[in-house]
Amino acid sequence: MTTRTSILALLCAAALATGCEENAVQDITEPSPGEARVKFFNFGVSSPGVNFYANDKKMTAITSATGVESTNGVAYGSAGSGGLYMALDPGQYTLAGKIAATTDKDLAISGVTATLEAGKYYSFYQSGLYNTTTKKSDAFVVEDPFLADFDYTAAYVRFVNSIYNANPMTLYAKNTVTSAEVAVGGSMAYKAAGAFVAVPNGIYDLGARYAGVTTNAISRTAVSFSAGRVYTITARGDILTSSTLFLDNTTNR
């Protein structure tokens, strides 16, 4: 074996991911730019735990301590996969929540058909009030349109209304230090999502209000918005039952 051949052999053995082997390990930690990305939320009031699907492909599941898939699924008020985006090839899908429990296992209780485009981000919300007779919840999908011209000295916040029986509301954010208050976008009806709005770095008290009303229909205190991050505040619950009302804070990126 020549010296040149020996060096080449050593280099190949030391760098398995460089293509020297047919089955070299590839870095797949980042989704391809050609993929769409989706978050999944179980915000259907009184909904059972579900696993989320895109057509027949299971997108979320909970692993138990034994390593076997849990029958708890994504509980009401929670996001699938810890709030992370899941990658999908672009195309048309039926996004659905299916019961995770042993009883009625894999029964679809919600579903929306949507066309997902490459390079875009989306959020799927299981919403409304779960009907125990029909075993159905409502659902909707919104695009998460991140700004191309991003100011890293500010946070970006948008408001989504997932309360099925609420009138349109506007989200307000009041800085706990300066007391300056701003409207985060406009008035949002059920299933509507506002644009991402730049908000100075800080801690805020939040309130969702109806048009022409100065008191909050829903409130949440001491929410931190960090510069360079993007957030979605979602109103969820049953407007007739105050104990169910909540402003969910999810970090998009």
Backbone bond lengths (Angstrom), bond angles and torsions (degrees), N, CA, C in turn:
res aa  C-N    CA-C-N  psi(-1)  N-CA   C-N-CA  omega(-1)  CA-C   N-CA-C  phi
1 M - - - 1.470 - - 1.524 109.03 -
2 T 1.316 118.16 129.78 1.452 121.12 -179.08 1.517 110.60 -75.89
3 T 1.337 116.04 163.92 1.464 120.52 178.00 1.528 110.80 -60.23
4 R 1.352 117.79 -41.14 1.474 122.12 179.05 1.522 111.48 -60.53
5 T 1.328 115.73 -43.53 1.468 119.72 -179.97 1.519 110.95 -65.82
6 S 1.324 118.11 -38.76 1.460 122.27 -179.73 1.519 110.99 -63.56
7 I 1.341 116.19 -42.97 1.460 120.01 179.92 1.526 110.93 -63.42
8 L 1.331 116.48 -43.16 1.466 119.98 179.09 1.519 111.89 -62.28
9 A 1.322 116.11 -39.57 1.471 120.21 179.73 1.525 110.59 -64.77
10 L 1.343 116.81 -41.14 1.462 120.51 179.90 1.518 111.18 -66.34
11 L 1.329 116.86 -40.92 1.450 119.84 179.30 1.519 111.34 -63.30
12 C 1.315 116.63 -40.16 1.466 120.60 179.51 1.514 111.15 -65.01
13 A 1.322 117.00 -41.18 1.467 120.89 -179.03 1.513 111.41 -68.37
14 A 1.351 117.89 -31.03 1.459 121.06 -175.51 1.516 112.43 -84.27
15 A 1.312 119.03 -14.48 1.468 121.91 -175.79 1.508 110.28 -130.06
16 L 1.333 116.35 79.58 1.463 121.18 -173.93 1.514 111.99 -66.55
17 A 1.339 117.23 -25.88 1.464 119.18 -174.65 1.514 112.82 -93.64
18 T 1.316 117.98 9.59 1.459 119.19 -176.71 1.516 112.46 -91.88
19 G 1.312 118.60 -2.28 1.455 121.09 177.92 1.508 112.55 104.83
20 C 1.347 118.50 4.47 1.458 119.93 178.04 1.516 110.62 -68.33
21 E 1.347 117.07 -28.52 1.457 120.78 178.41 1.517 108.76 -110.49
22 E 1.280 116.71 146.60 1.456 121.89 -178.85 1.518 111.10 -62.28
23 N 1.369 117.78 -35.16 1.453 121.78 -176.96 1.524 111.17 -106.33
24 A 1.324 118.44 36.41 1.457 121.83 -179.44 1.522 110.59 -60.53
25 V 1.355 116.65 144.83 1.461 122.25 -179.78 1.514 109.83 -69.55
26 Q 1.336 117.29 134.52 1.451 122.20 179.35 1.517 109.97 -109.00
27 D 1.351 116.44 152.05 1.456 122.07 176.51 1.518 108.43 -84.43
28 I 1.334 116.46 111.20 1.463 120.33 -178.76 1.524 110.64 -120.03
29 T 1.339 117.26 26.52 1.453 120.59 -178.25 1.523 112.33 -71.42
30 E 1.330 118.60 -24.76 1.454 122.06 178.46 1.527 110.04 -108.52
31 P 1.362 117.81 132.47 1.459 119.00 177.90 1.520 111.50 -63.28
32 S 1.298 115.51 152.65 1.458 121.09 177.11 1.525 109.86 -65.59
33 P 1.355 118.35 143.88 1.466 120.53 176.44 1.523 112.46 -58.95
34 G 1.334 117.47 -18.78 1.455 121.07 -179.77 1.509 113.95 -84.56
35 E 1.328 118.11 4.03 1.458 121.73 -177.78 1.525 111.52 -101.02
36 A 1.335 115.86 154.65 1.461 122.64 169.01 1.524 107.72 -93.85
37 R 1.325 116.53 160.18 1.466 120.82 -178.04 1.522 109.64 -133.46
38 V 1.344 116.70 138.53 1.459 121.88 -174.18 1.522 110.87 -135.53
39 K 1.347 115.70 135.91 1.463 122.37 167.86 1.528 108.29 -99.90
40 F 1.327 117.15 152.40 1.462 121.69 -179.42 1.530 110.16 -126.53
41 F 1.348 116.20 132.24 1.465 122.11 -179.43 1.526 110.52 -127.00
42 N 1.319 116.37 136.60 1.462 121.37 172.69 1.532 107.85 -102.09
43 F 1.337 116.00 89.18 1.465 121.67 179.86 1.529 111.29 -113.66
44 G 1.333 117.55 20.47 1.462 121.60 175.00 1.513 109.66 -78.94
45 V 1.327 117.24 114.85 1.466 121.72 -175.50 1.527 110.59 -55.72
46 S 1.332 116.33 127.79 1.468 124.58 -179.90 1.522 113.23 67.48
47 S 1.309 116.78 14.46 1.465 120.24 179.19 1.522 111.15 -67.72
48 P 1.338 117.20 144.82 1.466 119.39 171.39 1.524 110.03 -71.95
49 G 1.322 115.92 167.81 1.454 120.26 175.17 1.520 110.50 -65.01
50 V 1.316 115.89 141.14 1.466 120.23 -176.90 1.525 110.91 -133.41
51 N 1.318 114.96 159.89 1.459 122.56 162.59 1.523 106.41 -104.59
52 F 1.316 116.48 142.41 1.457 120.45 -178.33 1.527 110.46 -97.92
53 Y 1.324 114.23 143.28 1.461 121.63 -176.30 1.525 110.71 -129.08
54 A 1.330 115.33 152.30 1.459 123.51 166.25 1.516 105.60 -119.44
55 N 1.331 117.31 106.77 1.467 122.66 -165.93 1.524 108.29 55.46
56 D 1.315 118.86 -122.63 1.472 120.45 -179.67 1.527 112.67 -97.11
57 K 1.323 117.14 5.40 1.452 121.37 -177.48 1.521 110.31 -91.19
58 K 1.339 116.56 119.82 1.462 120.87 178.84 1.526 109.25 -74.34
59 M 1.345 115.87 124.17 1.456 121.03 -176.11 1.522 112.87 -100.24
60 T 1.325 117.98 -25.50 1.467 121.65 -179.86 1.519 109.70 -138.22
61 A 1.313 115.92 150.45 1.466 122.88 175.13 1.518 107.50 -164.06
62 I 1.324 116.20 158.79 1.463 122.37 179.82 1.525 107.95 -112.25
63 T 1.326 116.84 127.82 1.462 121.16 178.02 1.520 110.03 -92.83
64 S 1.324 117.04 134.06 1.465 121.28 178.71 1.519 110.30 -85.03
65 A 1.332 115.79 175.83 1.460 120.89 -179.59 1.521 112.05 -65.61
66 T 1.330 117.56 -19.79 1.469 121.02 -179.98 1.519 112.08 -88.56
67 G 1.346 116.83 -3.56 1.454 119.97 -178.25 1.506 113.31 89.07
68 V 1.341 116.89 -4.14 1.466 122.10 178.08 1.528 108.05 -92.97
69 E 1.323 116.23 144.63 1.460 119.06 -179.88 1.520 111.48 -57.81
70 S 1.345 116.29 129.94 1.455 121.76 178.92 1.521 110.68 -71.46
71 T 1.324 115.72 149.25 1.463 120.74 175.81 1.532 111.11 -91.00
72 N 1.347 117.20 7.74 1.464 120.10 178.69 1.524 112.06 -77.71
73 G 1.329 116.62 -37.17 1.453 120.40 -178.63 1.521 112.26 67.45
74 V 1.328 115.72 -166.82 1.462 122.05 176.86 1.523 107.58 -83.57
75 A 1.323 116.26 114.43 1.459 121.31 -174.36 1.523 111.64 -74.28
76 Y 1.332 115.59 161.50 1.458 121.09 174.99 1.532 110.11 -55.89
77 G 1.325 115.92 135.45 1.453 121.26 -179.79 1.507 114.00 87.73
78 S 1.341 117.51 4.41 1.460 121.28 -175.65 1.523 111.70 -118.58
79 A 1.333 113.63 162.99 1.463 120.92 175.11 1.514 109.27 -106.73
80 G 1.321 116.17 145.22 1.460 120.43 177.74 1.513 111.83 -72.42
81 S 1.328 116.29 150.43 1.473 123.07 176.21 1.524 112.47 55.05
82 G 1.328 116.37 36.06 1.453 120.24 177.27 1.513 113.73 65.92
83 G 1.329 117.30 22.18 1.452 121.02 179.41 1.512 114.03 83.14
84 L 1.330 117.98 9.31 1.464 121.22 179.72 1.523 111.04 -84.01
85 Y 1.324 115.68 154.06 1.455 120.39 173.67 1.521 109.50 -76.34
86 M 1.340 115.84 142.23 1.447 122.85 175.68 1.523 108.70 -108.27
87 A 1.327 116.77 138.13 1.466 121.80 -175.67 1.529 111.20 -89.43
88 L 1.343 114.83 139.81 1.462 122.41 176.62 1.521 109.00 -139.28
89 D 1.323 116.03 149.66 1.454 119.29 170.52 1.527 108.28 -65.12
90 P 1.335 119.05 144.24 1.459 119.94 178.28 1.525 111.43 -61.70
91 G 1.328 115.91 150.84 1.453 120.65 179.79 1.514 111.39 149.13
92 Q 1.320 116.49 -173.99 1.455 121.83 179.17 1.521 109.99 -92.29
93 Y 1.342 115.86 133.60 1.462 121.82 -178.58 1.517 110.40 -135.92
94 T 1.326 114.77 152.45 1.451 120.68 163.06 1.521 106.23 -99.03
95 L 1.325 116.03 108.92 1.461 122.09 177.38 1.514 107.56 -89.38
96 A 1.332 116.96 132.56 1.459 119.69 -171.82 1.520 111.92 -147.65
97 G 1.330 114.35 153.68 1.459 121.67 169.47 1.515 108.60 -105.59
98 K 1.344 117.12 126.74 1.462 121.65 -178.32 1.516 109.66 -122.00
99 I 1.330 115.70 138.86 1.462 121.73 -175.35 1.527 110.95 -56.40
100 A 1.337 115.18 132.10 1.462 121.02 -177.93 1.526 112.37 -91.63
101 A 1.336 117.16 -22.10 1.465 121.27 -177.16 1.522 111.54 -67.10
102 T 1.325 115.68 162.70 1.465 121.08 179.56 1.527 111.20 -62.90
103 T 1.340 116.61 -42.15 1.462 120.81 175.85 1.519 109.40 -73.84
104 D 1.314 116.92 128.60 1.472 123.19 -176.32 1.525 111.91 61.49
105 K 1.307 116.70 29.69 1.468 121.99 -179.03 1.528 111.28 -50.34
106 D 1.339 115.76 128.93 1.465 124.53 176.21 1.521 114.15 67.43
107 L 1.337 117.43 15.96 1.456 120.29 173.51 1.526 108.57 -74.66
108 A 1.332 117.54 124.99 1.458 121.48 179.78 1.524 109.85 -74.73
109 I 1.331 116.46 121.52 1.466 120.33 178.79 1.526 111.87 -106.20
110 S 1.324 117.30 -7.93 1.465 121.10 176.88 1.520 108.32 -152.16
111 G 1.316 115.87 157.23 1.459 118.48 178.23 1.516 112.54 -172.56
112 V 1.319 115.20 142.35 1.463 122.27 177.34 1.526 108.13 -140.20
113 T 1.316 116.89 135.08 1.459 120.77 173.71 1.521 108.53 -93.17
114 A 1.319 115.98 126.75 1.463 120.66 -177.19 1.518 109.99 -143.44
115 T 1.320 115.54 148.75 1.455 121.37 174.43 1.518 108.63 -98.99
116 L 1.332 116.57 119.13 1.455 122.74 -177.19 1.525 109.19 -100.95
117 E 1.316 116.48 129.64 1.454 121.49 -175.88 1.523 111.44 -101.09
118 A 1.315 115.38 148.83 1.462 121.57 -179.55 1.527 110.69 -60.34
119 G 1.345 115.18 136.05 1.449 120.89 176.56 1.514 114.60 80.03
120 K 1.346 118.17 0.97 1.459 120.62 -179.32 1.536 110.70 -106.92
121 Y 1.338 114.40 157.54 1.466 122.57 -178.81 1.529 109.28 -113.97
122 Y 1.342 114.92 145.43 1.454 120.47 -177.65 1.528 110.32 -140.78
123 S 1.348 114.94 159.38 1.464 121.29 171.63 1.523 109.00 -127.27
124 F 1.340 115.82 130.47 1.460 122.63 176.62 1.522 107.92 -104.33
125 Y 1.329 115.98 125.45 1.469 121.64 179.73 1.519 110.34 -114.26
126 Q 1.332 116.75 119.65 1.460 120.38 164.53 1.522 104.88 -81.65
127 S 1.325 117.75 122.66 1.466 120.45 -167.26 1.526 110.43 -138.34
128 G 1.336 114.63 -165.91 1.453 120.03 179.05 1.522 112.25 73.82
129 L 1.320 115.66 -160.57 1.468 123.19 178.80 1.520 108.42 -112.52
130 Y 1.337 117.07 123.70 1.461 120.92 -179.43 1.522 109.97 -66.41
131 N 1.331 116.26 126.13 1.459 122.85 179.37 1.523 108.47 -92.93
132 T 1.307 117.08 113.08 1.469 120.72 -175.59 1.524 112.64 -71.49
133 T 1.345 117.41 -17.07 1.462 120.74 178.89 1.523 110.73 -83.70
134 T 1.323 115.39 -52.15 1.466 119.48 -179.37 1.528 112.35 -84.25
135 K 1.343 115.54 -14.78 1.469 122.46 -177.69 1.526 110.86 56.61
136 K 1.347 113.33 52.75 1.457 120.50 -179.57 1.523 110.97 -135.81
137 S 1.325 115.20 145.76 1.455 123.80 169.58 1.521 108.18 -124.71
138 D 1.326 115.64 161.91 1.450 120.72 174.52 1.536 108.54 -81.65
139 A 1.325 116.56 172.70 1.463 120.65 178.09 1.520 109.95 -163.41
140 F 1.331 116.26 157.77 1.463 120.91 174.60 1.521 109.51 -157.68
141 V 1.333 114.82 163.05 1.460 122.29 179.28 1.524 108.93 -125.95
142 V 1.327 116.99 137.21 1.463 121.46 173.78 1.525 108.79 -126.98
143 E 1.312 115.66 151.25 1.460 119.94 173.76 1.520 109.18 -82.41
144 D 1.321 116.36 146.05 1.460 122.58 175.49 1.534 107.44 -105.38
145 P 1.339 117.70 86.91 1.476 121.36 -170.12 1.530 112.35 -85.60
146 F 1.319 117.16 85.80 1.463 120.72 -179.92 1.529 110.52 -65.69
147 L 1.319 114.99 145.57 1.457 120.47 -178.16 1.523 110.76 -77.21
148 A 1.325 115.39 137.45 1.466 119.51 176.72 1.524 110.80 -73.60
149 D 1.351 116.45 -36.45 1.470 121.82 179.82 1.520 107.88 -92.62
150 F 1.328 116.46 86.38 1.470 122.64 -169.90 1.526 110.32 -96.52
151 D 1.340 116.74 126.41 1.454 122.59 176.72 1.535 108.88 -95.63
152 Y 1.330 117.04 107.36 1.459 120.96 -175.07 1.525 113.47 -76.17
153 T 1.334 117.69 -0.56 1.466 119.91 175.74 1.529 111.21 -89.29
154 A 1.330 117.56 -4.09 1.463 122.47 -179.13 1.517 110.38 -127.94
155 A 1.342 115.05 161.88 1.460 121.20 169.72 1.526 107.75 -94.57
156 Y 1.339 116.17 158.30 1.460 120.70 176.80 1.528 108.51 -120.82
157 V 1.347 115.00 131.79 1.470 121.17 -174.32 1.524 109.11 -133.73
158 R 1.339 116.27 141.51 1.466 120.15 172.01 1.524 109.15 -137.00
159 F 1.335 115.75 163.39 1.462 122.62 -174.60 1.520 110.01 -118.62
160 V 1.348 115.72 133.66 1.467 122.81 175.34 1.527 107.99 -122.97
161 N 1.314 116.63 135.55 1.462 121.67 178.64 1.525 109.42 -105.75
162 S 1.341 116.52 107.63 1.468 120.06 178.73 1.530 112.16 -109.40
163 I 1.345 117.03 19.00 1.471 120.61 179.10 1.525 108.97 -91.88
164 Y 1.315 115.68 112.74 1.466 121.68 -169.87 1.520 113.80 -66.40
165 N 1.343 118.31 -27.12 1.466 120.96 -175.27 1.526 112.27 -114.91
166 A 1.337 117.06 24.22 1.459 121.30 178.16 1.522 110.65 -104.92
167 N 1.331 116.09 146.78 1.453 120.71 171.47 1.527 109.41 -71.98
168 P 1.337 117.75 165.26 1.465 119.60 177.95 1.527 111.94 -54.48
169 M 1.320 115.45 140.94 1.457 121.82 -177.91 1.521 110.59 -132.68
170 T 1.333 115.43 156.17 1.458 123.28 174.18 1.514 108.28 -115.58
171 L 1.327 116.75 138.29 1.458 121.41 177.35 1.529 109.57 -91.74
172 Y 1.329 115.81 132.76 1.467 122.12 176.19 1.525 108.88 -118.27
173 A 1.347 115.10 141.51 1.464 121.14 178.44 1.522 108.65 -122.91
174 K 1.347 116.79 122.61 1.464 122.56 -178.12 1.520 109.51 -112.80
175 N 1.333 116.21 118.60 1.459 121.62 -179.93 1.527 109.64 -64.52
176 T 1.329 117.01 126.95 1.465 120.70 -174.89 1.530 113.00 -73.56
177 V 1.326 117.60 -12.82 1.472 121.47 179.43 1.524 111.00 -97.73
178 T 1.329 116.31 -50.10 1.469 120.48 -175.97 1.523 113.28 -92.12
179 S 1.335 117.39 -15.59 1.472 124.36 -175.42 1.529 112.66 66.66
180 A 1.335 116.77 8.16 1.470 119.96 175.92 1.525 109.29 -69.89
181 E 1.323 116.57 133.18 1.468 121.50 -177.67 1.519 110.21 -119.57
182 V 1.330 115.49 136.99 1.462 120.86 178.90 1.519 109.56 -131.18
183 A 1.335 115.66 149.90 1.459 121.12 172.47 1.520 108.08 -84.27
184 V 1.316 116.55 129.66 1.472 121.30 178.73 1.520 107.70 -90.86
185 G 1.332 115.77 84.55 1.451 120.28 -177.35 1.522 111.74 80.18
186 G 1.328 115.56 -163.51 1.456 121.00 -176.76 1.513 112.87 -100.82
187 S 1.335 114.96 -163.19 1.458 121.89 -178.80 1.526 110.07 -77.57
188 M 1.334 116.55 128.95 1.460 122.45 -175.62 1.532 110.81 -113.36
189 A 1.338 115.78 122.32 1.452 120.87 172.84 1.526 109.71 -80.31
190 Y 1.322 116.17 172.57 1.469 120.89 176.54 1.525 110.07 -55.64
191 K 1.324 115.97 133.43 1.467 126.14 -179.91 1.531 113.16 76.47
192 A 1.332 117.43 8.06 1.460 119.94 -179.82 1.520 110.93 -100.90
193 A 1.340 115.46 149.80 1.464 122.30 178.96 1.516 109.08 -129.05
194 G 1.323 116.91 134.68 1.453 121.35 178.41 1.519 111.54 -84.29
195 A 1.322 115.15 174.65 1.462 121.43 175.53 1.524 109.61 -78.30
196 F 1.324 116.20 159.12 1.457 120.26 175.27 1.522 109.38 -74.63
197 V 1.335 115.87 128.20 1.459 123.13 -175.61 1.521 109.49 -114.50
198 A 1.334 117.30 134.61 1.464 121.35 178.21 1.522 110.00 -70.45
199 V 1.343 115.93 130.73 1.459 123.02 179.77 1.530 107.93 -131.14
200 P 1.333 118.81 134.24 1.462 119.61 178.87 1.530 112.12 -58.96
201 N 1.318 115.67 146.69 1.460 121.72 176.34 1.529 109.70 -54.06
202 G 1.345 117.28 133.79 1.455 119.03 179.39 1.510 113.41 163.97
203 I 1.328 115.31 -173.43 1.463 123.11 178.36 1.520 107.53 -110.57
204 Y 1.338 116.31 133.77 1.465 121.04 -171.26 1.528 111.93 -130.38
205 D 1.344 114.45 147.02 1.457 121.47 164.90 1.524 106.77 -95.70
206 L 1.329 116.47 130.47 1.464 121.60 -174.97 1.524 111.39 -108.20
207 G 1.328 115.14 146.97 1.455 120.07 175.36 1.509 111.05 -148.32
208 A 1.329 117.41 134.65 1.467 122.97 174.86 1.522 107.42 -103.60
209 R 1.349 116.79 126.73 1.464 121.73 -173.44 1.527 110.85 -130.49
210 Y 1.339 113.42 151.17 1.456 120.31 171.92 1.522 109.38 -78.95
211 A 1.317 116.08 159.74 1.462 121.53 179.86 1.531 110.43 -60.77
212 G 1.335 116.15 134.07 1.460 121.52 177.20 1.512 114.73 77.40
213 V 1.330 117.40 7.62 1.468 121.77 -178.61 1.529 108.99 -116.88
214 T 1.344 116.38 136.46 1.462 120.14 -178.16 1.524 112.94 -95.96
215 T 1.332 117.22 -13.34 1.466 120.03 178.57 1.531 109.49 -93.76
216 N 1.323 114.91 152.88 1.465 120.70 -177.50 1.527 111.77 -81.87
217 A 1.320 115.84 134.43 1.462 120.22 170.51 1.524 109.61 -76.55
218 I 1.327 115.50 -34.31 1.466 122.75 177.65 1.524 106.71 -140.73
219 S 1.323 117.49 142.18 1.456 119.87 179.23 1.529 110.94 -141.01
220 R 1.325 114.08 158.53 1.456 121.72 175.12 1.523 107.66 -152.63
221 T 1.317 116.80 136.49 1.456 120.68 -175.37 1.525 112.22 -107.11
222 A 1.341 113.71 158.33 1.472 123.40 170.52 1.529 113.06 54.69
223 V 1.319 116.35 55.01 1.460 122.01 176.12 1.528 108.46 -99.54
224 S 1.327 116.93 125.96 1.465 121.70 -178.36 1.521 110.99 -89.81
225 F 1.323 115.55 130.08 1.462 122.33 172.07 1.524 107.70 -116.42
226 S 1.324 116.67 115.95 1.460 122.17 -175.46 1.519 110.70 -98.08
227 A 1.310 116.22 137.86 1.463 121.27 178.78 1.523 110.70 -57.64
228 G 1.327 115.57 139.28 1.452 121.09 179.90 1.511 114.21 86.94
229 R 1.344 117.85 -1.64 1.462 121.23 179.55 1.527 110.36 -111.82
230 V 1.350 115.44 162.41 1.467 122.61 -178.34 1.523 108.48 -124.90
231 Y 1.330 116.90 134.05 1.460 121.53 -173.92 1.529 111.46 -131.38
232 T 1.337 115.41 150.54 1.463 121.87 169.54 1.524 108.36 -120.56
233 I 1.334 115.18 125.75 1.467 121.18 173.22 1.526 106.73 -102.48
234 T 1.328 116.45 120.61 1.464 121.47 -177.55 1.517 110.55 -116.87
235 A 1.326 116.18 126.15 1.463 120.73 173.42 1.521 108.42 -81.82
236 R 1.333 116.74 128.12 1.464 120.53 179.25 1.520 110.27 -137.39
237 G 1.341 115.79 161.83 1.453 121.37 177.60 1.520 112.21 122.10
238 D 1.327 115.28 -165.52 1.465 124.56 177.62 1.524 106.04 -114.32
239 I 1.342 117.76 117.31 1.460 120.62 -174.15 1.521 112.56 -61.91
240 L 1.347 117.32 -19.96 1.463 121.35 179.79 1.517 112.80 -86.34
241 T 1.335 116.87 -8.47 1.466 121.19 -178.69 1.520 107.93 -126.51
242 S 1.322 116.14 98.87 1.467 121.09 -171.70 1.522 113.12 -59.90
243 S 1.330 116.60 -29.37 1.470 119.38 -177.60 1.529 112.34 -68.02
244 T 1.330 117.41 -16.51 1.468 120.64 -179.02 1.527 112.17 -93.72
245 L 1.329 118.34 -11.28 1.459 121.63 -172.18 1.519 111.15 -78.51
246 F 1.336 115.66 136.23 1.464 120.22 -176.79 1.526 109.60 -158.11
247 L 1.321 115.46 147.17 1.465 122.09 171.96 1.517 107.36 -105.11
248 D 1.318 115.70 105.23 1.454 121.91 -177.60 1.530 109.78 -81.08
249 N 1.329 116.63 135.48 1.466 122.58 178.80 1.523 109.40 -112.59
250 T 1.326 116.61 114.01 1.455 122.28 -179.20 1.525 109.49 -120.25
251 T 1.325 117.15 133.12 1.457 121.29 176.15 1.529 108.84 -86.47
252 N 1.327 115.97 119.93 1.463 120.55 179.17 1.514 112.52 -81.48
253 R 1.335 116.47 -36.27 1.457 119.83 179.64 1.525 109.53 -166.61
